[in-house]
Amino acid sequence: MVAAGRALYPGLRAAAVESVRVGERPIPDDGLPVLGRVAALPNFHFAVSHSGATLCLHAGDLVAAEALGEDRGDALAPYRFERFATVR
């Protein structure tokens, strides 16, 4: 990665890797993202996805629109946190 960066940006020629970190990506059990307002916490919105690189612009647009009170139908219905609720 550093070598590729050096080829594109000559200013990186002196760059060196100091450390590498690996984090876990959030992946819900059903594999779908968790997006939108939480019914019990109306001022709390989820935007959790393992496919952030491909989904971030659209998901961010939908979650932001909902947070701002825009009506987009319920485009986020299949992705809401409540789908994990169990019936008692």
Residue pairs with C-beta under 8 A, 6 or more apart in sequence:
2 12
2 15
2 16
2 17
5 12
5 15
6 12
6 13
6 15
25 50
26 34
26 48
26 49
26 50
27 50
28 34
28 48
28 84
29 84
30 83
31 50
32 78
32 79
33 47
33 48
33 49
33 50
33 51
33 55
33 59
33 79
34 46
34 47
34 48
34 49
34 79
34 80
34 81
35 45
35 46
35 47
35 48
35 49
35 59
35 62
35 63
35 76
35 79
35 80
36 45
36 46
36 62
36 63
36 66
36 76
36 79
36 80
36 81
37 44
37 45
37 66
37 67
37 76
37 80
38 44
38 45
38 46
38 80
38 81
38 82
39 80
39 81
39 82
45 63
45 66
45 67
46 63
46 81
47 59
47 60
47 63
49 55
49 56
49 59
62 72
62 75
62 76
63 76
65 72
66 72
66 76
